[in-house]
Amino acid sequence: MQDYIVEIKDVDKSFPGVQALDKVSFQLRAGEVMALLGENGAGKSTLMKILSGVYSRDSGTVKIFGKEYKDLNPRLAQEIGVAIIHQELNMCSHLTVAENIFLGREKLRGGVLHNRSMNKEAKKILDDLNIDIDPATIVGDLAVSKQQMVEIAKALSTNARILIMDEPTSALTSKEIDDLFVIIRKLKENGRGIVYISHRLEELQYIVDRVTIMRDGKYITTADFNKITMEEIISNMVGREIKEKFPKVTCEQGKKILEVRNLNAGRMVRDVNFALYEGEIVGIAGLMGAGRTETTRAIFGVDEKESGEIYLDGHEVTIHSPADAIKAGIVLAPEDRKKDGLCVKLSVRENIALPNLDILCDKFGVVDKKKEKTMTEKTVDELKIKLPSPEVNAGALSGGNQQKVVVGKWLARQSRVVIFDEPTRGIDVAAKVEIYNLMNALKKQGIGVLFVSSEMPEVMGISDRILVMCDGRITGELNTKEATQDKILTYATKFESKRAEA
């Protein structure tokens, strides 16, 4: 049998109030892709941060290329050949692509940064990976998907022999995912070992050799991918059978809640018209760059609209800012939860209370601590947010639990419309079902639910009606009973097809 290049045995790791890892073992061979699977909070990222030297372990052994390392740190791990691509992007947005790729390994000439040399080498790395990005571009000017590709290029630039990919496709288009899989297969052929963490289980069939499954900080099982079914994988991940992947409730359509007329906002929102009714969930589908997120931002008042009207319960509402939208009864759970949806250095309690101070404060502006405690406990209980205490910083939670906090902070408000932008991005299958159930609960309460998703099975599985966007416009509307992926794609490429014909 081929020797293991990574051997982790009986590793423990605790944080205040929580046992993150409990006697966990893990092995990786050269030239294989090992999928590391589990729910949010299962301990996957913690285990990989130990392997990459970000965290120190409390006990247990870590061997890399046959040598045991007692005190790993990020620099030593990198020198050994370990690189990690984190789920949450760790880019310096004010620096160029090349400067980010060589951060900490800058090329100098006479004690001064040699940008020409870094740009030249960065371009070669990007070209080898078939990534079309100018190395002189400021990273903050790139789309999230392009930033993710720069993260991958940065990791590979260190000539890593062990590559850890934590949700690498969560912000990528289908074409970019295909390109990434080509890169992964090439890396396998070159003998690199890859740890692949993903909640998109449908991806595994294209690249994965084996799977290791964790649950609640414990090792559950390891199996060859071709010898385990998807049902067995999910059952091992969540400890129970998930009977319905896309739970759906049927409600009678009520009165019109929201109407958007001739909305224009910048290049990506052009003459958008639609309505949203009680008792329905409306999904917005389309390719990346179609204008879906920009539309939600314009409705919520994040981006200023050039023209158009928004009506709520038959009355026009004036929205110049998110505060106006919230006051009117329209709320948004944004795509980038860490950047736009949370104050990561504040506690979960504070994050839930912050947008609800008008409800929690008395007439003198003093927070009613009893109300705040009740609101927090109710939100944590209803959404099954896993945390040691409401006082833990939101940034310390797993991605799925962070998403639940973002959604949960709006539940105390008497909101009429809840907009979700990529609500299940980067969260596990069980947490997804909980988000779907939340959307269904809002639907049954007569609250309008509008959501953007890049996952077509999700859009078709949860929506009652689907709006398809392309080039900033709504190009099609489908009832989910008649919707197919082919029909959605036809509308999603409508303007691109016209341009191609022209």
C-alpha positions as CSV (number, residue, x, y, z in Angstrom):
1,M,0.0,0.0,0.0
2,Q,1.2,3.5,-0.8
3,D,2.6,5.4,2.2
4,Y,0.7,8.2,3.7
5,I,2.0,11.7,3.3
6,V,-0.2,12.9,6.1
7,E,-0.9,10.9,9.3
8,I,-3.0,12.5,12.0
9,K,-3.8,10.3,15.0
10,D,-6.0,10.9,18.1
11,V,-5.9,14.7,17.9
12,D,-7.8,16.8,20.5
13,K,-8.5,20.5,20.3
14,S,-10.6,22.6,22.7
15,F,-11.7,26.2,22.7
16,P,-13.4,27.9,25.7
17,G,-16.6,26.1,26.2
18,V,-16.4,23.7,23.3
19,Q,-14.5,20.5,22.4
20,A,-13.8,21.1,18.7
21,L,-11.9,17.9,18.0
22,D,-12.1,14.6,20.0
23,K,-9.6,11.9,19.2
24,V,-9.7,12.6,15.5
25,S,-7.5,10.6,13.0
26,F,-7.0,11.3,9.3
27,Q,-4.7,10.1,6.5
28,L,-3.8,11.3,3.0
29,R,-1.8,9.7,0.2
30,A,0.2,11.3,-2.5
31,G,-1.7,11.7,-5.8
32,E,-5.2,11.4,-4.3
33,V,-8.1,13.7,-3.6
34,M,-9.5,13.1,-0.1
35,A,-12.9,14.7,0.5
36,L,-13.2,15.8,4.1
37,L,-17.0,15.9,4.9
38,G,-19.3,16.9,7.7
39,E,-21.8,19.4,8.9
40,N,-20.8,22.9,9.7
41,G,-19.2,22.7,13.2
42,A,-18.1,19.1,12.6
43,G,-14.4,20.2,13.1
44,K,-13.2,19.9,9.5
45,S,-11.7,23.4,9.2
46,T,-10.2,23.1,12.7
47,L,-8.5,19.9,11.8
48,M,-7.0,21.4,8.6
49,K,-5.9,24.5,10.5
50,I,-3.9,22.2,12.8
51,L,-2.3,20.5,9.7
52,S,-1.4,23.9,8.3
53,G,0.0,25.2,11.5
54,V,-2.7,27.9,12.2
55,Y,-3.9,26.1,15.4
56,S,-1.8,24.1,17.8
57,R,-3.3,20.8,19.0
58,D,-3.9,19.8,22.6
59,S,-2.8,16.2,22.2
60,G,-2.3,13.6,19.5
61,T,0.3,13.2,16.7
62,V,0.8,14.8,13.3
63,K,3.1,13.3,10.8
64,I,3.9,14.9,7.4
65,F,6.0,12.9,4.9
66,G,6.8,10.4,7.6
67,K,8.2,13.0,10.1
68,E,6.3,13.9,13.3
69,Y,6.0,17.6,14.0
70,K,5.2,18.7,17.6
71,D,5.0,22.5,17.1
72,L,3.8,23.4,13.6
73,N,3.3,27.0,12.6
74,P,2.1,28.5,9.3
75,R,5.6,29.3,8.0
76,L,7.0,25.8,8.9
77,A,4.0,24.1,7.4
78,Q,4.5,26.1,4.2
79,E,8.2,25.2,4.1
80,I,7.2,21.5,4.5
81,G,4.8,21.8,1.5
82,V,1.4,22.4,3.1
83,A,-0.9,25.1,1.6
84,I,-4.5,26.0,2.6
85,I,-7.1,27.8,0.7
86,H,-9.5,29.1,3.3
87,Q,-13.3,29.3,2.7
88,E,-13.4,32.9,3.7
89,L,-11.1,34.8,1.4
90,N,-7.9,36.2,3.0
91,M,-6.9,38.8,0.5
92,C,-5.4,42.2,0.9
93,S,-7.9,44.1,-1.2
94,H,-5.7,47.2,-1.6
95,L,-2.8,45.2,-3.1
96,T,-2.4,43.8,-6.6
97,V,-2.9,40.2,-7.7
98,A,0.9,39.7,-7.9
99,E,1.5,41.3,-4.5
100,N,-1.1,39.0,-2.9
101,I,0.3,35.9,-4.5
102,F,3.8,36.7,-3.2
103,L,2.7,38.2,0.1
104,G,5.3,37.3,2.7
105,R,7.6,36.0,-0.1
106,E,8.1,39.3,-1.9
107,K,10.8,39.6,-4.5
108,L,13.2,42.4,-3.8
109,R,16.0,44.2,-5.7
110,G,18.2,46.5,-3.7
111,G,15.8,46.3,-0.7
112,V,12.9,47.5,-2.9
113,L,9.9,45.5,-4.2
114,H,10.6,44.3,-7.7
115,N,7.1,44.5,-9.1
116,R,8.1,43.6,-12.7
117,S,9.6,40.3,-11.6
118,M,6.5,39.5,-9.4
119,N,4.1,40.4,-12.2
120,K,6.0,38.2,-14.7
121,E,6.1,35.2,-12.4
122,A,2.5,35.7,-11.3
123,K,1.3,35.8,-14.9
124,K,3.1,32.5,-15.6
125,I,1.4,30.9,-12.6
126,L,-2.0,32.3,-13.7
127,D,-1.5,31.2,-17.3
128,D,-0.5,27.7,-16.3
129,L,-3.8,27.5,-14.4
130,N,-5.7,29.0,-17.3
131,I,-6.8,31.9,-15.2
132,D,-7.4,35.1,-17.2
133,I,-6.5,37.8,-14.7
134,D,-4.0,40.7,-15.1
135,P,-1.5,40.3,-12.2
136,A,-1.3,44.2,-11.9
137,T,-5.0,44.4,-11.1
138,I,-6.0,45.6,-7.6
139,V,-7.6,42.6,-5.9
140,G,-10.4,44.7,-4.4
141,D,-11.6,45.5,-8.0
142,L,-12.1,41.8,-8.8
143,A,-15.3,39.8,-8.4
144,V,-15.5,37.3,-5.5
145,S,-15.1,34.4,-8.0
146,K,-11.9,35.9,-9.4
147,Q,-10.5,36.5,-5.9
148,Q,-11.1,32.8,-5.2
149,M,-9.0,31.9,-8.2
150,V,-6.2,34.2,-7.0
151,E,-6.3,32.4,-3.7
152,I,-5.8,29.1,-5.5
153,A,-3.0,30.5,-7.6
154,K,-1.3,31.9,-4.4
155,A,-1.5,28.5,-2.8
156,L,0.0,26.7,-5.8
157,S,2.7,29.3,-6.2
158,T,4.4,27.9,-3.1
159,N,4.9,24.5,-4.9
160,A,2.8,22.9,-2.2
161,R,2.7,19.1,-2.2
162,I,-0.2,19.0,0.2
163,L,-3.1,21.3,-0.8
164,I,-6.1,21.9,1.4
165,M,-9.1,23.4,-0.4
166,D,-11.9,24.6,1.9
167,E,-15.0,25.2,-0.1
168,P,-13.1,26.3,-3.2
169,T,-16.1,26.4,-5.5
170,S,-18.6,28.3,-3.4
171,A,-18.2,31.5,-5.4
172,L,-17.2,30.1,-8.8
173,T,-19.3,29.8,-12.0
174,S,-19.8,26.4,-13.7
175,K,-17.1,27.2,-16.2
176,E,-14.6,28.2,-13.4
177,I,-15.5,25.0,-11.5
178,D,-14.7,22.9,-14.6
179,D,-11.4,24.8,-15.0
180,L,-10.6,24.1,-11.3
181,F,-11.3,20.4,-11.7
182,V,-8.9,20.3,-14.7
183,I,-6.3,21.9,-12.4
184,I,-7.0,19.4,-9.6
185,R,-6.6,16.4,-12.0
186,K,-3.3,17.8,-13.2
187,L,-2.1,18.2,-9.6
188,K,-3.1,14.6,-8.8
189,E,-1.1,13.4,-11.8
190,N,1.9,15.3,-10.4
191,G,1.7,13.4,-7.1
192,R,0.2,16.1,-4.9
193,G,-2.2,15.2,-2.2
194,I,-5.4,17.2,-2.0
195,V,-7.8,17.6,0.9
196,Y,-11.1,18.8,-0.6
197,I,-13.8,20.2,1.8
198,S,-17.1,20.9,0.2
199,H,-20.8,20.9,0.9
200,R,-21.6,20.5,-2.8
201,L,-21.7,16.8,-2.7
202,E,-22.6,16.5,-6.3
203,E,-19.1,17.7,-7.2
204,L,-17.3,14.8,-5.5
205,Q,-18.0,12.3,-8.3
206,Y,-15.7,14.2,-10.7
207,I,-12.5,14.4,-8.7
208,V,-12.6,12.5,-5.4
209,D,-10.8,9.2,-4.6
210,R,-11.8,8.7,-0.9
211,V,-13.9,10.4,1.7
212,T,-13.4,10.9,5.4
213,I,-16.5,11.9,7.4
214,M,-16.6,13.8,10.7
215,R,-19.5,14.6,13.0
216,D,-19.6,16.8,16.2
217,G,-15.8,16.9,16.4
218,K,-15.3,13.2,16.0
219,Y,-14.0,10.9,13.3
220,I,-16.8,8.7,11.8
221,T,-15.5,6.8,8.9
222,T,-13.3,6.7,5.8
223,A,-14.2,4.9,2.5
224,D,-13.4,4.7,-1.1
225,F,-15.8,7.1,-3.0
226,N,-16.9,4.4,-5.4
227,K,-17.8,2.1,-2.5
228,I,-20.1,4.4,-0.6
229,T,-23.5,5.8,-1.7
230,M,-24.6,9.5,-1.4
231,E,-27.3,8.4,1.1
232,E,-24.7,6.7,3.3
233,I,-22.4,9.9,3.1
234,I,-25.3,12.1,4.2
235,S,-26.4,9.7,6.9
236,N,-22.9,9.6,8.4
237,M,-22.6,13.3,8.2
238,V,-25.8,14.2,10.0
239,G,-26.3,11.1,12.1
240,R,-29.8,10.5,10.6
241,E,-31.4,10.1,7.2
242,I,-32.4,13.3,5.3
243,K,-35.6,12.2,3.8
244,E,-36.4,15.4,1.8
245,K,-33.6,17.4,0.3
246,F,-35.9,20.3,-0.8
247,P,-38.8,20.4,1.7
248,K,-41.7,22.4,0.2
249,V,-45.1,23.5,1.6
250,T,-48.1,24.5,-0.5
251,C,-49.9,27.7,0.3
252,E,-52.7,29.5,-1.3
253,Q,-51.5,32.6,-3.1
254,G,-52.6,35.7,-1.3
255,K,-52.5,39.4,-2.1
256,K,-49.7,41.2,-3.8
257,I,-47.0,42.2,-1.2
258,L,-44.2,43.7,-3.3
259,E,-44.2,45.2,-6.7
260,V,-41.1,46.5,-8.5
261,R,-41.7,48.7,-11.5
262,N,-39.1,49.8,-14.1
263,L,-36.2,49.6,-11.7
264,N,-32.9,50.9,-13.0
265,A,-29.6,51.0,-11.1
266,G,-26.3,51.2,-12.9
267,R,-25.3,48.8,-15.7
268,M,-26.6,45.6,-14.1
269,V,-30.2,46.5,-13.2
270,R,-32.2,47.5,-16.3
271,D,-36.0,47.9,-16.5
272,V,-36.6,45.3,-13.9
273,N,-40.4,44.5,-13.3
274,F,-41.9,41.8,-11.1
275,A,-44.4,41.2,-8.3
276,L,-44.3,39.1,-5.1
277,Y,-47.4,37.6,-3.5
278,E,-48.3,36.2,-0.1
279,G,-47.9,32.5,0.2
280,E,-45.1,32.1,-2.4
281,I,-41.3,31.9,-2.6
282,V,-39.8,33.5,-5.7
283,G,-36.3,32.4,-6.8
284,I,-34.1,34.6,-9.0
285,A,-31.9,32.5,-11.3
286,G,-29.2,33.4,-13.8
287,L,-25.5,33.2,-14.5
288,M,-22.9,35.1,-12.5
289,G,-22.9,38.7,-13.6
290,A,-26.6,38.6,-14.6
291,G,-27.5,41.4,-12.2
292,R,-29.3,39.3,-9.5
293,T,-27.4,40.5,-6.5
294,E,-27.4,44.1,-7.8
295,T,-31.2,43.9,-8.1
296,T,-31.6,42.9,-4.4
297,R,-29.1,45.7,-3.4
298,A,-31.1,48.3,-5.3
299,I,-34.4,47.2,-3.7
300,F,-32.8,47.2,-0.2
301,G,-31.3,50.6,-0.8
302,V,-27.6,49.6,-0.7
303,D,-27.1,50.9,-4.2
304,E,-28.9,54.0,-5.3
305,K,-31.5,53.5,-8.0
306,E,-31.6,55.7,-11.1
307,S,-35.3,55.3,-11.6
308,G,-38.3,53.1,-10.9
309,E,-40.8,52.5,-8.1
310,I,-41.2,50.0,-5.3
311,Y,-44.7,49.3,-3.9
312,L,-45.3,47.5,-0.6
313,D,-48.9,46.4,0.1
314,G,-50.1,48.7,-2.6
315,H,-48.4,51.8,-1.4
316,E,-45.2,53.3,-2.9
317,V,-42.3,53.3,-0.6
318,T,-39.3,55.6,-0.8
319,I,-36.0,53.8,-0.2
320,H,-32.7,55.7,-0.3
321,S,-30.9,53.5,2.2
322,P,-31.1,50.1,4.0
323,A,-32.6,52.0,7.0
324,D,-35.5,53.1,4.8
325,A,-36.0,49.5,3.6
326,I,-35.9,48.1,7.1
327,K,-38.4,50.7,8.4
328,A,-40.7,49.9,5.5
329,G,-40.5,46.1,6.2
330,I,-38.0,44.9,3.6
331,V,-34.9,43.1,4.9
332,L,-31.9,41.4,3.2
333,A,-29.6,38.6,4.1
334,P,-26.6,39.4,1.9
335,E,-24.4,37.1,-0.2
336,D,-21.2,37.9,1.7
337,R,-22.3,37.3,5.2
338,K,-18.9,38.0,6.8
339,K,-18.4,41.3,5.0
340,D,-21.9,42.7,4.8
341,G,-24.1,40.6,7.1
342,L,-22.2,40.4,10.4
343,C,-20.0,42.3,12.8
344,V,-17.6,39.4,13.3
345,K,-15.9,40.9,16.3
346,L,-19.2,41.4,18.2
347,S,-21.0,38.6,20.0
348,V,-23.9,36.7,18.6
349,R,-26.2,38.4,21.1
350,E,-25.0,41.8,19.9
351,N,-25.4,40.9,16.2
352,I,-29.0,39.8,16.8
353,A,-29.8,42.9,18.8
354,L,-28.0,45.5,16.6
355,P,-30.6,45.9,13.9
356,N,-33.5,45.6,16.4
357,L,-32.5,48.4,18.9
358,D,-35.7,50.2,18.0
359,I,-37.6,47.2,19.4
360,L,-35.3,46.6,22.4
361,C,-34.8,50.1,23.7
362,D,-37.1,52.0,26.0
363,K,-38.1,55.6,25.4
364,F,-34.8,56.7,27.0
365,G,-32.7,54.7,24.5
366,V,-31.7,52.1,27.1
367,V,-31.6,48.4,26.0
368,D,-34.1,46.2,27.9
369,K,-31.7,43.3,28.7
370,K,-34.6,40.9,29.4
371,K,-36.1,41.5,26.0
372,E,-32.7,41.2,24.4
373,K,-32.0,37.9,26.2
374,T,-35.4,36.5,25.2
375,M,-34.9,37.6,21.5
376,T,-31.5,36.0,21.4
377,E,-32.5,32.7,23.0
378,K,-35.6,32.4,20.7
379,T,-33.5,33.0,17.6
380,V,-30.8,30.5,18.6
381,D,-33.4,27.9,19.5
382,E,-35.5,28.3,16.4
383,L,-32.6,28.2,14.0
384,K,-30.6,25.5,15.9
385,I,-27.5,27.7,16.0
386,K,-24.6,25.7,17.4
387,L,-22.6,27.9,19.8
388,P,-21.2,27.5,23.3
389,S,-22.8,30.8,24.4
390,P,-24.5,33.8,22.9
391,E,-21.5,35.8,24.0
392,V,-19.1,34.1,21.6
393,N,-18.0,36.3,18.7
394,A,-19.9,35.8,15.5
395,G,-16.5,35.4,13.7
396,A,-15.7,32.3,15.7
397,L,-18.8,30.4,14.4
398,S,-18.7,28.0,11.4
399,G,-20.0,29.3,8.1
400,G,-23.4,27.7,8.4
401,N,-24.0,29.0,11.8
402,Q,-22.9,32.5,10.8
403,Q,-25.5,32.4,8.0
404,K,-28.2,31.5,10.6
405,V,-27.3,34.5,12.7
406,V,-27.6,36.7,9.6
407,V,-31.0,35.4,8.9
408,G,-32.1,35.2,12.6
409,K,-31.5,38.8,13.4
410,W,-34.4,39.8,11.1
411,L,-36.9,37.3,12.6
412,A,-37.9,39.6,15.5
413,R,-39.1,42.3,13.1
414,Q,-42.5,42.4,11.6
415,S,-41.0,42.3,8.1
416,R,-43.2,42.0,5.0
417,V,-40.5,40.9,2.6
418,V,-37.3,38.9,3.3
419,I,-34.7,38.8,0.6
420,F,-32.0,36.0,0.7
421,D,-28.9,36.3,-1.5
422,E,-27.2,32.9,-1.9
423,P,-28.6,31.8,1.5
424,T,-27.0,28.3,1.5
425,R,-23.6,29.2,0.1
426,G,-21.0,27.3,2.0
427,I,-23.3,25.5,4.4
428,D,-23.9,21.8,4.8
429,V,-26.9,19.7,3.7
430,A,-28.7,19.6,7.1
431,A,-28.2,23.3,7.6
432,K,-29.6,23.9,4.1
433,V,-32.7,22.0,5.0
434,E,-33.1,24.2,8.1
435,I,-32.8,27.4,5.9
436,Y,-35.4,26.0,3.5
437,N,-37.7,25.2,6.4
438,L,-37.3,28.8,7.7
439,M,-38.2,30.1,4.2
440,N,-41.3,27.9,4.2
441,A,-42.2,29.1,7.7
442,L,-42.0,32.7,6.5
443,K,-44.1,31.8,3.4
444,K,-46.8,30.2,5.7
445,Q,-46.9,33.4,7.7
446,G,-47.7,35.4,4.6
447,I,-44.3,37.0,4.4
448,G,-42.9,37.5,0.9
449,V,-39.7,35.5,0.3
450,L,-37.4,36.4,-2.6
451,F,-34.1,34.6,-3.0
452,V,-31.1,34.5,-5.3
453,S,-29.3,31.2,-5.9
454,S,-26.7,29.9,-8.3
455,E,-27.8,26.3,-7.6
456,M,-30.5,25.5,-10.2
457,P,-31.7,22.3,-8.3
458,E,-32.2,24.6,-5.3
459,V,-34.1,27.2,-7.2
460,M,-36.4,24.6,-8.8
461,G,-36.8,22.7,-5.6
462,I,-37.8,25.5,-3.3
463,S,-39.3,28.2,-5.5
464,D,-43.0,28.5,-6.4
465,R,-42.0,30.8,-9.3
466,I,-38.7,31.5,-10.9
467,L,-37.5,34.8,-12.4
468,V,-34.5,34.4,-14.8
469,M,-32.1,37.3,-15.3
470,C,-29.5,38.0,-18.0
471,D,-27.5,41.1,-18.7
472,G,-29.3,43.1,-16.0
473,R,-32.8,42.3,-17.2
474,I,-35.5,39.7,-16.4
475,T,-35.6,37.6,-19.5
476,G,-38.0,34.9,-18.4
477,E,-40.5,33.8,-15.8
478,L,-41.4,30.1,-15.1
479,N,-43.7,28.2,-12.8
480,T,-41.6,25.6,-11.1
481,K,-44.0,22.8,-12.3
482,E,-42.9,23.7,-15.9
483,A,-39.3,24.7,-15.1
484,T,-36.3,22.6,-16.3
485,Q,-32.6,23.4,-16.2
486,D,-32.6,23.7,-20.0
487,K,-35.4,26.3,-20.0
488,I,-33.7,28.3,-17.2
489,L,-30.4,28.3,-19.2
490,T,-32.2,29.3,-22.3
491,Y,-33.5,32.4,-20.6
492,A,-30.2,32.9,-18.7
493,T,-28.3,33.2,-22.0
494,K,-30.9,35.1,-24.0
495,F,-29.0,38.4,-24.4
496,E,-25.7,36.6,-24.8
497,S,-27.2,34.6,-27.7
498,K,-28.5,37.8,-29.3
499,R,-25.0,39.3,-29.1
500,A,-23.5,36.2,-30.6
501,E,-25.9,36.3,-33.5
502,A,-25.2,40.0,-34.0
